[in-house]
């Protein structure tokens, strides 16, 4: 398939809302990814101009086999690009109409009183504003480590500026500089428009090009190594690979997605990232049985459901979204699904922490969904106050709304995002003490457990039971521990007295 046909196919998929520009381009596996991406982006930018030219010249009426999407790509390269380079029969067709197409463009410039092609876009400057964000790079600790990655970039001529102390440090990056993020571990920050897609660290899966806001859900969920975790709406897989890195590829990671094509893409991404603890499921998360014994050890769930994507900072979204993208009907449909998915996640009987996140800026998909979930499950779950130092908080549309996080290009230098963390109330009330010697949890509410623990340790060591218990991290002031220690003291005295009597005899 030629470059033009591939670009036209992507334009058609964008019209059908089958994905974002980047996902569709990079999943095409075209040999000339950069060229394809540039062609699609520029065609989108001039889309309305191209459509006017094609319509005014009756191109599609005369060439009935030619579709609008392919015509736009070909006419763009002819009039605004570097000229048609390939295309076979399609090139021949367009070249037959070259003179008329160029005349139509000239007339359009005269009517709008402009001299440059770029000036034809000035009627809607805001729509094409290229909002730039820093390039965020997550180091994939399943494949490498921070030191090796930083050394590699240094060898490539980059200058490491240390760890950021404020967001202002991220704003002033330029040239070949990079810095460590101040919030998310294993996250490096480069100047805007730094292109690392062809870098060997990226192609080898050692680094993941992932926006900082997108790293927050897995980082805040923070499942312990060896945990069983569910990623409820997992594709394309960046958050899934992040979870696997936090788990150190131990435990179990169940990744769900309803779209088979997205599951295949995710499988490729996870393979490149070195993820081995996952189990992919091409099924609807809402249809999973929370009481299935398979998920009896699941204590952490990450839910990042389908959303409007209104927070993504990209001129490409502005070019592809229509007026219905944020309509009340669409938001109502999306929030309805999001409510069901969140409620379903909170129904898993052993789950202790659930992260809910979206890349939306709409209250209907964010605070409203969280508020309704608390109304339904508030007797069992509470919201965790996330990153108190984070500058952009959730809207206070309900009492604990500010416990949630929001992100935006202006306040946090990221895409627009929303994160909330639910925690089961019984988890908060657990009273465990950590042993200093073997890091074994000891429940002091059970005198029998305490007695057994001390007996076993005293068999290995004849140290004074009071000193021994202090060294082992047991609270000797608690009533249960005191009674245990007194009993053991008496028993030791009786044993010593017995030994003395035997010696005398």
C-alpha positions as CSV (number, residue, x, y, z in Angstrom):
1,X,0.0,0.0,0.0
2,X,1.4,3.4,-1.0
3,X,2.0,6.2,1.5
4,X,-1.0,8.1,0.2
5,X,-3.4,5.2,0.5
6,X,-2.2,4.5,4.1
7,X,-2.7,8.2,5.0
8,X,-6.2,8.2,3.5
9,X,-7.1,5.0,5.5
10,X,-6.0,6.7,8.7
11,X,-8.1,9.8,7.9
12,X,-11.2,7.5,7.4
13,X,-10.6,5.8,10.7
14,X,-10.3,9.2,12.4
15,X,-13.7,10.1,11.0
16,X,-15.1,6.9,12.5
17,X,-13.5,7.7,15.8
18,X,-11.5,4.5,15.9
19,X,-8.5,6.0,17.7
20,X,-6.2,9.0,18.0
21,X,-3.8,10.1,15.2
22,X,-0.7,8.8,17.0
23,X,-2.2,5.4,17.9
24,X,-3.5,4.9,14.4
25,X,-0.2,6.0,12.7
26,X,2.1,4.0,15.0
27,X,-0.1,0.9,14.9
28,X,0.0,0.9,11.1
29,X,3.6,-0.4,11.2
30,X,4.4,1.6,8.1
31,X,8.1,1.7,7.2
32,X,8.0,5.5,7.0
33,X,6.3,6.4,10.2
34,X,7.6,9.9,10.5
35,X,6.6,10.7,6.9
36,X,3.2,9.2,7.3
37,X,2.6,11.0,10.6
38,X,3.6,14.4,9.1
39,X,1.4,13.8,6.0
40,X,-1.7,12.9,8.1
41,X,-1.1,15.9,10.4
42,X,-0.6,18.5,7.7
43,X,-3.6,17.1,5.7
44,X,-5.8,17.5,8.8
45,X,-4.5,21.0,9.3
46,X,-5.5,22.1,5.8
47,X,-8.6,19.9,5.7
48,X,-11.2,22.6,5.3
49,X,-9.1,24.4,2.6
50,X,-8.5,21.2,0.7
51,X,-12.2,20.3,0.8
52,X,-13.1,23.7,-0.7
53,X,-10.6,23.3,-3.5
54,X,-11.7,19.7,-4.3
55,X,-15.4,20.8,-4.3
56,X,-14.9,23.9,-6.4
57,X,-13.0,21.9,-9.1
58,X,-15.6,19.1,-9.2
59,X,-12.7,16.6,-8.8
60,X,-14.7,13.8,-7.3
61,X,-17.5,14.1,-9.8
62,X,-15.1,13.7,-12.7
63,X,-13.0,11.0,-11.0
64,X,-15.7,8.8,-9.5
65,X,-13.2,6.2,-8.1
66,X,-11.4,8.8,-6.0
67,X,-12.6,9.2,-2.4
68,X,-12.5,12.5,-0.5
69,X,-9.9,11.2,2.1
70,X,-7.4,10.1,-0.7
71,X,-8.1,13.2,-2.7
72,X,-7.2,15.4,0.3
73,X,-3.9,13.7,0.8
74,X,-2.9,13.9,-2.8
75,X,-4.0,17.5,-3.3
76,X,-2.2,18.5,-0.1
77,X,1.1,17.1,-1.3
78,X,0.6,18.7,-4.7
79,X,-0.3,22.2,-3.5
80,X,1.2,22.5,0.0
81,X,3.8,19.8,0.2
82,X,6.9,19.0,-1.7
83,X,5.0,17.6,-4.8
84,X,3.7,14.2,-5.5
85,X,6.5,11.7,-5.0
86,X,4.6,8.4,-5.7
87,X,1.0,7.3,-6.0
88,X,1.0,5.3,-9.2
89,X,-2.4,5.6,-11.0
90,X,-3.6,8.1,-8.4
91,X,-0.7,10.4,-9.2
92,X,-1.6,10.3,-12.9
93,X,-5.3,11.2,-12.1
94,X,-4.3,14.2,-9.9
95,X,-1.8,15.5,-12.4
96,X,-4.5,15.7,-15.0
97,X,-6.2,18.3,-12.8
98,X,-3.1,20.1,-11.7
99,X,-3.8,23.4,-13.4
100,X,-7.3,23.7,-12.2
101,X,-6.3,22.8,-8.6
102,X,-3.6,25.5,-8.6
103,X,-5.9,28.1,-10.1
104,X,-8.5,27.3,-7.4
105,X,-5.9,27.8,-4.6
106,X,-4.8,31.1,-6.2
107,X,-8.4,32.4,-6.3
108,X,-8.9,31.5,-2.7
109,X,-5.9,33.5,-1.7
110,X,-7.1,36.5,-3.7
111,X,-10.6,36.3,-2.1
112,X,-9.1,36.1,1.4
113,X,-6.5,38.8,0.6
114,X,-3.5,36.6,1.7
115,X,-0.2,35.8,0.0
116,X,1.0,32.8,1.9
117,X,-0.6,29.3,2.2
118,X,-0.3,29.5,6.0
119,X,-2.4,32.6,6.1
120,X,-5.4,30.6,4.9
121,X,-5.5,29.1,8.4
122,X,-5.5,32.4,10.3
123,X,-9.3,32.6,10.3
124,X,-9.2,30.0,13.2
125,X,-5.8,30.6,14.9
126,X,-6.9,29.1,18.2
127,X,-7.9,25.8,16.6
128,X,-4.4,25.3,15.2
129,X,-2.4,26.6,18.1
130,X,0.3,24.0,18.8
131,X,0.3,23.8,22.6
132,X,3.6,22.2,23.6
133,X,4.3,20.2,26.7
134,X,7.6,18.7,27.9
135,X,8.5,15.3,26.6
136,X,8.0,12.8,29.5
137,X,10.0,9.6,29.4
138,X,9.3,6.8,31.9
139,X,12.2,4.5,32.5
140,X,11.1,0.9,32.2
141,X,12.7,-0.8,35.2
142,X,11.7,-4.2,33.8
143,X,14.4,-3.8,31.2
144,X,16.9,-1.4,32.7
145,X,17.5,1.2,35.5
146,X,17.7,4.9,35.9
147,X,21.5,5.2,36.0
148,X,22.0,3.2,32.8
149,X,19.4,5.3,30.9
150,X,20.8,8.6,32.1
151,X,24.3,7.5,31.2
152,X,23.1,6.6,27.7
153,X,21.5,10.0,27.2
154,X,24.7,11.7,28.5
155,X,26.7,9.8,25.9
156,X,24.3,11.1,23.2
157,X,25.2,14.6,24.2
158,X,22.3,15.4,26.6
159,X,23.0,17.4,29.8
160,X,21.5,16.1,33.1
161,X,20.2,18.8,35.4
162,X,19.4,16.7,38.5
163,X,16.0,16.4,40.1
164,X,13.5,19.1,39.6
165,X,12.5,21.1,42.7
166,X,9.5,22.8,41.2
167,X,7.3,22.8,38.0
168,X,9.2,25.9,36.9
169,X,12.3,23.8,36.4
170,X,10.3,21.8,33.8
171,X,9.2,25.0,32.0
172,X,12.7,26.2,31.2
173,X,14.2,23.1,29.6
174,X,15.8,23.7,26.2
175,X,18.1,22.1,23.7
176,X,19.6,18.8,24.8
177,X,18.7,19.1,28.5
178,X,16.8,16.7,30.7
179,X,15.8,16.5,34.4
180,X,14.2,14.0,36.9
181,X,10.5,14.7,37.6
182,X,9.7,15.9,41.1
183,X,6.6,13.8,41.6
184,X,6.8,10.5,39.8
185,X,9.9,8.2,40.3
186,X,11.6,6.8,37.2
187,X,10.2,9.7,35.1
188,X,12.6,11.9,33.0
189,X,11.6,15.2,31.4
190,X,13.0,16.6,28.2
191,X,12.2,19.8,26.3
192,X,9.1,20.0,24.1
193,X,9.2,18.3,20.7
194,X,12.1,16.1,21.7
195,X,11.7,13.2,19.3
196,X,12.8,9.8,20.7
197,X,10.7,7.5,18.6
198,X,13.7,6.2,16.7
199,X,16.0,6.1,19.7
200,X,17.3,2.6,20.5
201,X,16.2,2.9,24.1
202,X,12.6,3.3,22.9
203,X,12.7,0.6,20.2
204,X,14.2,-1.8,22.7
205,X,11.5,-1.1,25.3
206,X,13.9,0.5,27.8
207,X,11.9,3.7,27.9
208,X,8.2,4.4,27.5
209,X,7.0,7.7,26.0
210,X,4.2,8.4,28.4
211,X,2.7,11.7,29.6
212,X,3.3,12.4,33.3
213,X,-0.5,12.6,34.1
214,X,-0.9,9.1,32.6
215,X,1.8,7.8,35.0
216,X,-0.2,9.0,38.1
217,X,-2.8,6.2,38.3
218,X,-0.4,3.3,38.6
219,X,2.0,5.3,40.8
220,X,-0.8,6.3,43.2
221,X,-2.3,2.8,43.3
222,X,1.1,1.5,44.3
223,X,0.3,-2.3,44.6
224,X,2.9,-4.2,46.7
225,X,5.3,-6.5,44.8
226,X,3.6,-9.9,44.3
227,X,0.0,-8.5,44.4
228,X,-2.9,-9.5,42.2
229,X,-4.1,-6.5,40.2
230,X,-6.8,-5.8,37.6
231,X,-6.3,-3.2,34.9
232,X,-10.0,-2.9,33.9
233,X,-9.7,-1.0,30.6
234,X,-6.1,-1.7,29.8
235,X,-5.4,-0.8,26.1
236,X,-3.1,0.5,24.7
237,X,-1.1,-0.8,27.7
238,X,1.2,2.0,29.0
239,X,-0.4,1.9,32.4
240,X,-0.4,-1.9,32.3
241,X,3.4,-1.9,31.8
242,X,3.8,0.6,34.5
243,X,1.9,-1.6,36.9
244,X,4.0,-4.6,35.9
245,X,7.2,-2.5,36.7
246,X,5.8,-1.6,40.1
247,X,5.0,-5.3,40.7
248,X,8.5,-6.2,39.4
249,X,6.8,-8.8,37.2
250,X,5.7,-10.8,40.3
251,X,2.2,-11.6,41.3
252,X,-0.6,-11.4,38.7
253,X,-1.8,-8.6,36.4
254,X,-5.2,-9.2,34.7
255,X,-5.7,-6.8,31.8
256,X,-9.1,-6.4,30.2
257,X,-10.2,-4.8,26.9
258,X,-13.2,-5.3,24.8
259,X,-11.6,-4.4,21.4
260,X,-9.6,-7.3,19.9
261,X,-7.4,-5.1,17.8
262,X,-6.5,-3.0,20.8
263,X,-5.7,-6.2,22.7
264,X,-3.3,-7.3,19.9
265,X,-1.6,-3.9,19.9
266,X,-1.3,-4.1,23.7
267,X,0.2,-7.5,23.5
268,X,2.9,-6.2,21.3
269,X,3.6,-3.3,23.5
270,X,3.8,-5.5,26.7
271,X,6.1,-7.9,24.9
272,X,8.5,-5.1,24.0
273,X,8.3,-3.8,27.6
274,X,9.3,-7.2,29.0
275,X,6.0,-7.8,30.9
276,X,5.5,-11.4,31.9
277,X,3.1,-11.3,34.9
278,X,0.1,-10.4,32.8
279,X,-3.0,-12.3,31.6
280,X,-4.8,-10.6,28.7
281,X,-8.6,-10.9,28.4
282,X,-10.5,-9.8,25.4
283,X,-13.8,-9.3,27.3
284,X,-16.0,-6.7,28.9
285,X,-14.8,-5.9,32.4
286,X,-18.5,-5.3,33.4
287,X,-19.3,-8.9,32.6
288,X,-16.6,-10.3,34.9
289,X,-17.8,-12.0,38.1
290,X,-16.3,-10.3,41.2
291,X,-16.9,-13.5,43.1
292,X,-15.0,-15.7,40.7
293,X,-12.3,-17.6,42.7
294,X,-9.8,-16.6,40.1
295,X,-9.9,-13.0,41.5
296,X,-10.0,-13.9,45.2
297,X,-6.6,-12.4,45.8
298,X,-7.2,-9.1,43.8
299,X,-6.8,-6.2,46.2
300,X,-5.9,-3.5,43.7
301,X,-7.9,-2.3,40.6
302,X,-6.9,0.4,38.1
303,X,-9.9,1.8,36.2
304,X,-9.2,4.2,33.3
305,X,-12.4,3.8,31.3
306,X,-13.3,5.3,27.9
307,X,-13.9,9.0,28.1
308,X,-14.3,12.1,25.9
309,X,-10.5,12.7,25.8
310,X,-11.2,16.4,26.2
311,X,-8.0,16.8,28.3
312,X,-5.5,15.7,25.6
313,X,-3.5,18.7,24.7
314,X,-3.0,18.4,20.9
315,X,-4.0,20.4,18.0
316,X,-4.8,17.0,16.3
317,X,-7.7,16.5,18.7
318,X,-9.1,19.9,17.9
319,X,-8.8,19.1,14.2
320,X,-10.6,15.8,14.5
321,X,-13.2,16.5,17.1
322,X,-16.6,17.8,16.0
323,X,-19.3,19.7,17.8
324,X,-20.8,16.5,19.2
325,X,-17.6,15.4,20.9
326,X,-18.5,17.3,24.1
327,X,-22.3,17.3,23.6
328,X,-24.5,16.6,26.7
329,X,-25.8,13.4,25.1
330,X,-22.4,12.0,24.6
331,X,-21.1,13.0,28.0
332,X,-24.2,11.5,29.6
333,X,-23.6,8.2,27.7
334,X,-19.9,8.1,28.7
335,X,-20.6,9.0,32.4
336,X,-23.2,6.3,32.5
337,X,-20.7,3.7,31.5
338,X,-18.1,5.1,33.8
339,X,-20.5,4.9,36.8
340,X,-21.2,1.3,36.0
341,X,-17.5,0.4,35.6
342,X,-16.5,2.1,38.9
343,X,-19.4,0.5,40.8
344,X,-18.5,-2.9,39.4
345,X,-14.8,-2.4,40.5
346,X,-15.9,-1.5,44.0
347,X,-18.0,-4.7,44.2
348,X,-15.0,-7.1,44.2
349,X,-15.1,-8.5,47.7
350,X,-11.3,-8.5,48.4
351,X,-10.4,-5.3,46.7
352,X,-8.8,-2.7,49.0
353,X,-7.8,0.1,46.7
354,X,-9.3,1.3,43.4
355,X,-7.9,4.1,41.2
356,X,-10.4,5.9,38.9
357,X,-8.9,8.1,36.2
358,X,-9.9,9.8,33.0
359,X,-8.2,12.1,30.4
360,X,-11.3,14.4,30.5
361,X,-11.8,17.9,31.9
362,X,-15.6,17.5,32.2
363,X,-17.1,17.4,35.7
364,X,-19.7,14.9,34.4
365,X,-17.0,12.3,33.8
366,X,-14.9,13.1,36.9
367,X,-16.3,14.5,40.2
368,X,-19.9,13.6,39.4
369,X,-18.9,9.9,38.9
370,X,-16.9,9.8,42.1
371,X,-19.6,11.5,44.1
372,X,-22.2,9.0,42.9
373,X,-19.9,6.1,43.7
374,X,-19.4,7.3,47.2
375,X,-23.1,7.6,47.7
376,X,-23.5,3.9,46.7
377,X,-20.4,2.5,48.4
378,X,-19.6,5.2,51.0
379,X,-20.3,2.8,53.9
380,X,-17.3,0.6,52.7
381,X,-15.0,3.0,50.9
382,X,-13.5,6.5,51.4
383,X,-11.4,8.8,49.2
384,X,-7.7,9.1,49.9
385,X,-6.3,12.7,50.0
386,X,-3.8,12.4,47.1
387,X,-0.4,14.3,46.9
388,X,-1.3,17.2,49.2
389,X,1.4,19.3,47.5
390,X,-0.2,18.8,44.0
391,X,-1.2,22.2,42.7
392,X,-4.4,21.4,40.9
393,X,-7.1,19.8,43.0
394,X,-10.5,18.2,42.3
395,X,-13.6,20.5,42.3
396,X,-15.3,20.8,45.6
397,X,-18.7,19.7,44.3
398,X,-18.9,17.3,47.3
399,X,-17.2,17.4,50.7
400,X,-14.0,15.4,49.7
401,X,-13.8,16.6,46.1
402,X,-10.5,18.3,46.7
403,X,-9.0,14.9,47.7
404,X,-8.9,14.1,44.0
405,X,-6.3,15.3,41.5
406,X,-6.8,17.3,38.3
407,X,-4.1,18.1,35.8
408,X,-3.8,20.6,33.0
409,X,-1.3,22.0,30.6
410,X,-1.2,25.4,32.4
411,X,-1.0,24.3,36.1
412,X,0.9,21.0,35.9
413,X,2.5,21.0,32.4
414,X,0.6,17.8,31.4
415,X,-2.4,16.7,29.5
416,X,-5.7,17.3,31.2
417,X,-6.4,14.5,33.6
418,X,-8.4,13.4,36.7
419,X,-7.5,10.8,39.4
420,X,-9.3,9.6,42.4
421,X,-8.3,6.8,44.8
422,X,-10.8,4.8,46.8
423,X,-9.7,2.8,49.8
424,X,-11.7,0.3,51.8
425,X,-12.4,1.6,55.3
426,X,-11.4,-1.7,57.0
427,X,-7.9,-1.4,55.6
428,X,-7.4,1.9,57.4
429,X,-8.5,0.5,60.7
430,X,-6.1,-2.5,60.7
431,X,-3.7,-2.3,63.6
432,X,-0.5,-4.0,62.6
433,X,3.0,-3.7,64.1
434,X,6.0,-4.5,61.9
435,X,8.7,-6.7,63.3
436,X,12.2,-5.3,63.0
437,X,13.9,-8.7,62.7
438,X,11.9,-10.5,60.0
439,X,9.3,-8.0,59.0
440,X,6.5,-10.3,60.0
441,X,3.1,-8.6,60.8
442,X,2.1,-9.2,64.5
443,X,-1.5,-8.7,65.6
444,X,-1.2,-7.5,69.2
445,X,-5.0,-8.0,69.7
446,X,-4.3,-11.7,70.2
447,X,-2.4,-12.7,73.4
448,X,-2.1,-16.2,72.2
449,X,-0.4,-15.1,69.0
450,X,2.0,-13.0,71.1
451,X,2.8,-15.8,73.5
452,X,3.5,-18.3,70.7
453,X,5.7,-15.7,68.9
454,X,7.7,-15.0,72.1
455,X,8.1,-18.7,73.0
456,X,9.5,-19.5,69.6
457,X,12.0,-16.7,69.8
458,X,13.1,-17.5,73.3
459,X,13.9,-21.1,72.2
460,X,16.4,-19.6,69.8
461,X,17.7,-17.0,72.2
462,X,17.8,-17.0,76.1
463,X,17.8,-13.2,76.3
464,X,15.6,-11.5,78.9
465,X,12.1,-11.7,77.5
466,X,11.4,-8.0,78.1
467,X,14.6,-6.9,76.1
468,X,13.8,-9.5,73.5
469,X,10.3,-8.3,72.9
470,X,11.5,-4.7,72.7
471,X,14.2,-5.6,70.2
472,X,11.7,-7.5,68.1
473,X,9.4,-4.5,67.8
474,X,6.6,-5.7,70.1
475,X,4.8,-3.0,72.1
476,X,5.6,-4.2,75.7
477,X,3.3,-1.5,77.1
478,X,0.1,-3.1,75.7
479,X,-1.9,-5.2,78.2
480,X,-1.8,-8.3,76.0
481,X,2.0,-8.1,75.6
482,X,2.5,-7.4,79.4
483,X,0.6,-10.5,80.3
484,X,2.5,-12.6,77.9
485,X,5.9,-11.4,79.2
486,X,4.9,-11.9,82.9
487,X,3.8,-15.5,82.2
488,X,7.1,-16.2,80.4
489,X,9.1,-14.7,83.3
490,X,7.4,-16.9,85.8
491,X,7.9,-19.9,83.7
492,X,11.6,-19.1,83.3
493,X,12.0,-18.6,87.1
494,X,10.4,-22.0,87.8
495,X,12.7,-23.6,85.3
496,X,15.8,-22.0,86.9
497,X,14.6,-23.0,90.4
498,X,14.2,-26.6,89.2
499,X,17.8,-26.6,87.8
500,X,19.1,-25.2,91.1
501,X,17.3,-27.9,93.1
502,X,18.7,-30.6,90.9
503,X,22.3,-29.3,91.3
504,X,21.9,-29.2,95.1
505,X,20.7,-32.8,95.3
